[in-house]
């Protein structure tokens, strides 16, 4: 299953290392008790809604229960997802990490942020070709392949398109979430304030997280 995920997402890693990280994640989830995040602060969007205005927050929080029914089952699901977020932070020290699910929202497919740790960020990303031109998140969900950038300034200098949310971010990884039929149903996004952060060890933690997250996505 791990090898199939790596092949499908075009990710080069040692499956045995991922297996070890997955075992650590299972042990952590068995005892973790994290609170779900049903509302969170979000940044103001720039003209046309294409980019976030870093450091400027909207007055009203984003309410996740506007898009997902708030009930006991989903409360448990979101608490598990938040526990995965905490595990990733503990294992890697990553500066920002978020879990997104692809859902039909307001008449179109969008990525919805379900759980995260780090600075406030936008809650929804439209899944379309226009937004894919500048968004690693959307490129990842549309292609179902990994995007690993360990030097963002160099990537931009070479002509790479990049959506800047936090200017301190120097490395970023977006990985697809695949269901049992290997269809992409969301992504994870991890960001670090240093270059070359995403080593094989840290990437293995992220892949192990991806394979567990798909068991906890709300319907």
C-alpha beads as a LAMMPS data file, in Angstrom:
LAMMPS data file: protein, C-alpha beads

219 atoms
218 bonds

1 atom types
1 bond types

-500.0 500.0 xlo xhi
-500.0 500.0 ylo yhi
-500.0 500.0 zlo zhi

Masses

1 110.0

Atoms # bond

1 1 1 0.000 0.000 0.000
2 1 1 2.831 2.406 0.831
3 1 1 4.637 1.564 -2.406
4 1 1 1.444 2.107 -4.385
5 1 1 1.002 5.534 -2.791
6 1 1 4.592 6.476 -3.595
7 1 1 4.204 5.353 -7.210
8 1 1 0.886 7.123 -7.706
9 1 1 2.096 10.414 -6.204
10 1 1 5.561 10.249 -7.808
11 1 1 7.295 10.410 -4.433
12 1 1 10.735 8.829 -3.957
13 1 1 11.169 7.490 -0.422
14 1 1 12.090 4.281 1.415
15 1 1 8.849 2.437 2.317
16 1 1 10.445 0.867 5.410
17 1 1 11.136 4.315 6.866
18 1 1 7.504 5.275 6.297
19 1 1 6.381 2.059 8.018
20 1 1 8.363 3.034 11.122
21 1 1 6.832 6.491 11.157
22 1 1 3.351 4.996 10.690
23 1 1 3.874 2.775 13.741
24 1 1 4.852 5.822 15.803
25 1 1 1.753 7.645 14.564
26 1 1 -0.518 4.742 15.513
27 1 1 0.947 4.704 19.029
28 1 1 0.474 8.464 19.361
29 1 1 -3.144 8.380 18.184
30 1 1 -3.963 5.618 20.654
31 1 1 -3.480 8.004 23.586
32 1 1 -3.782 11.512 22.078
33 1 1 -6.622 13.741 23.234
34 1 1 -6.741 16.808 20.996
35 1 1 -9.560 19.293 20.682
36 1 1 -11.068 19.810 17.223
37 1 1 -10.942 23.291 15.721
38 1 1 -14.459 24.230 14.623
39 1 1 -13.637 27.910 14.076
40 1 1 -10.441 29.769 13.335
41 1 1 -9.137 33.173 12.315
42 1 1 -8.408 33.797 8.653
43 1 1 -6.584 36.522 6.713
44 1 1 -8.170 39.205 4.629
45 1 1 -8.000 38.434 0.916
46 1 1 -6.515 40.808 -1.632
47 1 1 -8.256 42.306 -4.637
48 1 1 -10.195 39.608 -6.476
49 1 1 -9.667 37.150 -3.619
50 1 1 -6.573 35.687 -5.236
51 1 1 -4.105 36.157 -2.384
52 1 1 -4.026 36.571 1.384
53 1 1 -2.997 39.839 2.999
54 1 1 -0.504 38.468 5.514
55 1 1 -0.909 40.010 8.966
56 1 1 -4.421 41.335 8.286
57 1 1 -7.141 39.162 9.806
58 1 1 -10.846 39.199 9.125
59 1 1 -12.889 40.271 12.133
60 1 1 -15.240 37.282 12.014
61 1 1 -13.791 33.760 12.385
62 1 1 -14.301 31.060 9.786
63 1 1 -16.900 28.533 10.961
64 1 1 -16.150 25.006 9.836
65 1 1 -19.672 23.886 10.805
66 1 1 -21.004 26.054 7.968
67 1 1 -19.683 23.315 5.680
68 1 1 -19.506 20.194 7.878
69 1 1 -22.272 19.085 10.222
70 1 1 -21.244 19.494 13.834
71 1 1 -22.075 16.177 15.481
72 1 1 -20.380 13.587 17.677
73 1 1 -18.941 11.604 14.780
74 1 1 -17.386 14.613 13.082
75 1 1 -16.182 15.969 16.401
76 1 1 -14.259 12.730 16.908
77 1 1 -12.972 12.789 13.337
78 1 1 -11.672 16.332 13.630
79 1 1 -10.025 15.584 16.954
80 1 1 -8.150 12.694 15.296
81 1 1 -7.073 14.953 12.447
82 1 1 -5.833 17.550 14.924
83 1 1 -3.894 14.785 16.683
84 1 1 -2.220 13.914 13.369
85 1 1 -1.288 17.592 13.008
86 1 1 0.276 17.597 16.483
87 1 1 2.170 14.376 15.760
88 1 1 3.670 15.861 12.586
89 1 1 4.742 18.965 14.498
90 1 1 6.324 16.897 17.290
91 1 1 8.179 14.632 14.874
92 1 1 9.421 17.281 12.435
93 1 1 9.215 20.704 14.067
94 1 1 7.572 22.034 10.912
95 1 1 6.441 25.658 11.204
96 1 1 3.041 25.212 9.526
97 1 1 0.976 22.140 8.744
98 1 1 -2.574 21.783 7.477
99 1 1 -5.023 19.126 6.298
100 1 1 -7.462 19.893 3.483
101 1 1 -10.363 17.923 2.043
102 1 1 -11.821 18.324 -1.431
103 1 1 -15.534 19.143 -1.084
104 1 1 -18.380 20.657 -3.076
105 1 1 -18.843 24.120 -1.567
106 1 1 -20.946 26.957 -2.951
107 1 1 -21.409 25.188 -6.256
108 1 1 -17.779 24.299 -6.969
109 1 1 -15.030 21.956 -5.859
110 1 1 -12.838 23.525 -3.196
111 1 1 -10.163 22.502 -0.716
112 1 1 -11.471 23.002 2.820
113 1 1 -9.017 23.293 5.717
114 1 1 -10.033 20.789 8.417
115 1 1 -7.139 20.955 10.885
116 1 1 -3.886 22.863 11.159
117 1 1 -1.147 24.287 13.350
118 1 1 0.570 27.604 12.646
119 1 1 -0.266 31.125 11.519
120 1 1 -3.798 31.948 10.310
121 1 1 -4.327 31.069 6.646
122 1 1 -7.143 30.963 4.122
123 1 1 -9.764 28.255 4.705
124 1 1 -10.829 27.548 1.118
125 1 1 -9.010 27.126 -2.188
126 1 1 -11.056 26.876 -5.413
127 1 1 -10.042 23.815 -7.438
128 1 1 -9.719 25.193 -10.956
129 1 1 -7.103 25.836 -13.633
130 1 1 -6.951 29.561 -12.928
131 1 1 -6.058 29.087 -9.262
132 1 1 -3.696 26.218 -10.089
133 1 1 -1.482 28.696 -11.938
134 1 1 -0.227 30.100 -8.608
135 1 1 -1.214 27.526 -5.971
136 1 1 0.810 24.450 -5.025
137 1 1 -2.251 23.211 -3.143
138 1 1 -4.402 23.167 -6.267
139 1 1 -1.663 21.820 -8.508
140 1 1 -1.284 18.927 -6.083
141 1 1 -4.970 18.055 -5.783
142 1 1 -5.545 18.308 -9.546
143 1 1 -2.512 16.204 -10.490
144 1 1 -2.575 13.802 -7.507
145 1 1 1.222 14.123 -7.410
146 1 1 3.597 15.470 -4.787
147 1 1 5.168 18.911 -4.862
148 1 1 8.367 19.286 -2.836
149 1 1 10.138 22.661 -2.845
150 1 1 13.137 22.946 -0.535
151 1 1 14.258 26.395 -1.727
152 1 1 11.342 28.679 -2.556
153 1 1 13.394 31.773 -3.515
154 1 1 15.384 29.705 -6.027
155 1 1 12.199 28.100 -7.317
156 1 1 10.610 31.508 -7.932
157 1 1 13.819 32.862 -9.499
158 1 1 13.743 29.980 -11.986
159 1 1 10.227 30.977 -13.063
160 1 1 8.180 28.741 -10.771
161 1 1 4.702 30.003 -9.940
162 1 1 4.106 30.320 -6.211
163 1 1 1.266 31.528 -3.968
164 1 1 2.849 33.442 -1.064
165 1 1 0.870 33.357 2.169
166 1 1 3.635 33.811 4.759
167 1 1 6.807 35.498 3.397
168 1 1 8.940 33.702 6.005
169 1 1 8.324 30.317 4.352
170 1 1 11.433 28.953 2.629
171 1 1 10.398 25.328 1.996
172 1 1 7.029 23.754 1.260
173 1 1 5.603 20.313 0.605
174 1 1 2.117 19.455 -0.651
175 1 1 1.141 15.781 -0.759
176 1 1 -2.096 14.242 -2.066
177 1 1 -4.556 12.348 0.110
178 1 1 -5.668 9.232 -1.766
179 1 1 -8.715 7.099 -0.995
180 1 1 -8.915 3.302 -1.286
181 1 1 -9.283 3.612 -5.063
182 1 1 -6.280 5.970 -5.234
183 1 1 -8.413 8.961 -6.146
184 1 1 -7.246 12.288 -4.737
185 1 1 -9.643 13.488 -2.022
186 1 1 -7.544 16.255 -0.503
187 1 1 -4.016 17.274 0.408
188 1 1 -1.663 18.100 3.230
189 1 1 0.433 21.252 3.192
190 1 1 3.633 21.646 5.228
191 1 1 5.750 24.790 5.399
192 1 1 9.105 25.566 7.009
193 1 1 10.974 28.816 7.641
194 1 1 14.306 27.261 6.578
195 1 1 15.585 25.885 3.290
196 1 1 16.205 22.158 2.734
197 1 1 13.923 21.321 5.640
198 1 1 12.118 18.398 4.033
199 1 1 14.617 15.572 4.414
200 1 1 13.718 11.951 3.723
201 1 1 12.994 11.520 7.441
202 1 1 10.575 14.457 7.585
203 1 1 8.931 13.489 4.298
204 1 1 8.372 9.973 5.637
205 1 1 6.453 11.433 8.580
206 1 1 4.273 13.367 6.135
207 1 1 3.537 10.330 3.964
208 1 1 2.680 8.263 7.044
209 1 1 0.289 11.050 8.043
210 1 1 -1.331 11.082 4.589
211 1 1 -2.061 7.381 4.741
212 1 1 -3.732 7.723 8.145
213 1 1 -5.664 10.923 7.424
214 1 1 -7.843 9.337 4.745
215 1 1 -9.435 7.132 7.445
216 1 1 -10.657 10.259 9.272
217 1 1 -12.114 12.501 6.584
218 1 1 -15.678 13.670 7.253
219 1 1 -18.452 12.666 4.860

Bonds

1 1 1 2
2 1 2 3
3 1 3 4
4 1 4 5
5 1 5 6
6 1 6 7
7 1 7 8
8 1 8 9
9 1 9 10
10 1 10 11
11 1 11 12
12 1 12 13
13 1 13 14
14 1 14 15
15 1 15 16
16 1 16 17
17 1 17 18
18 1 18 19
19 1 19 20
20 1 20 21
21 1 21 22
22 1 22 23
23 1 23 24
24 1 24 25
25 1 25 26
26 1 26 27
27 1 27 28
28 1 28 29
29 1 29 30
30 1 30 31
31 1 31 32
32 1 32 33
33 1 33 34
34 1 34 35
35 1 35 36
36 1 36 37
37 1 37 38
38 1 38 39
39 1 39 40
40 1 40 41
41 1 41 42
42 1 42 43
43 1 43 44
44 1 44 45
45 1 45 46
46 1 46 47
47 1 47 48
48 1 48 49
49 1 49 50
50 1 50 51
51 1 51 52
52 1 52 53
53 1 53 54
54 1 54 55
55 1 55 56
56 1 56 57
57 1 57 58
58 1 58 59
59 1 59 60
60 1 60 61
61 1 61 62
62 1 62 63
63 1 63 64
64 1 64 65
65 1 65 66
66 1 66 67
67 1 67 68
68 1 68 69
69 1 69 70
70 1 70 71
71 1 71 72
72 1 72 73
73 1 73 74
74 1 74 75
75 1 75 76
76 1 76 77
77 1 77 78
78 1 78 79
79 1 79 80
80 1 80 81
81 1 81 82
82 1 82 83
83 1 83 84
84 1 84 85
85 1 85 86
86 1 86 87
87 1 87 88
88 1 88 89
89 1 89 90
90 1 90 91
91 1 91 92
92 1 92 93
93 1 93 94
94 1 94 95
95 1 95 96
96 1 96 97
97 1 97 98
98 1 98 99
99 1 99 100
100 1 100 101
101 1 101 102
102 1 102 103
103 1 103 104
104 1 104 105
105 1 105 106
106 1 106 107
107 1 107 108
108 1 108 109
109 1 109 110
110 1 110 111
111 1 111 112
112 1 112 113
113 1 113 114
114 1 114 115
115 1 115 116
116 1 116 117
117 1 117 118
118 1 118 119
119 1 119 120
120 1 120 121
121 1 121 122
122 1 122 123
123 1 123 124
124 1 124 125
125 1 125 126
126 1 126 127
127 1 127 128
128 1 128 129
129 1 129 130
130 1 130 131
131 1 131 132
132 1 132 133
133 1 133 134
134 1 134 135
135 1 135 136
136 1 136 137
137 1 137 138
138 1 138 139
139 1 139 140
140 1 140 141
141 1 141 142
142 1 142 143
143 1 143 144
144 1 144 145
145 1 145 146
146 1 146 147
147 1 147 148
148 1 148 149
149 1 149 150
150 1 150 151
151 1 151 152
152 1 152 153
153 1 153 154
154 1 154 155
155 1 155 156
156 1 156 157
157 1 157 158
158 1 158 159
159 1 159 160
160 1 160 161
161 1 161 162
162 1 162 163
163 1 163 164
164 1 164 165
165 1 165 166
166 1 166 167
167 1 167 168
168 1 168 169
169 1 169 170
170 1 170 171
171 1 171 172
172 1 172 173
173 1 173 174
174 1 174 175
175 1 175 176
176 1 176 177
177 1 177 178
178 1 178 179
179 1 179 180
180 1 180 181
181 1 181 182
182 1 182 183
183 1 183 184
184 1 184 185
185 1 185 186
186 1 186 187
187 1 187 188
188 1 188 189
189 1 189 190
190 1 190 191
191 1 191 192
192 1 192 193
193 1 193 194
194 1 194 195
195 1 195 196
196 1 196 197
197 1 197 198
198 1 198 199
199 1 199 200
200 1 200 201
201 1 201 202
202 1 202 203
203 1 203 204
204 1 204 205
205 1 205 206
206 1 206 207
207 1 207 208
208 1 208 209
209 1 209 210
210 1 210 211
211 1 211 212
212 1 212 213
213 1 213 214
214 1 214 215
215 1 215 216
216 1 216 217
217 1 217 218
218 1 218 219
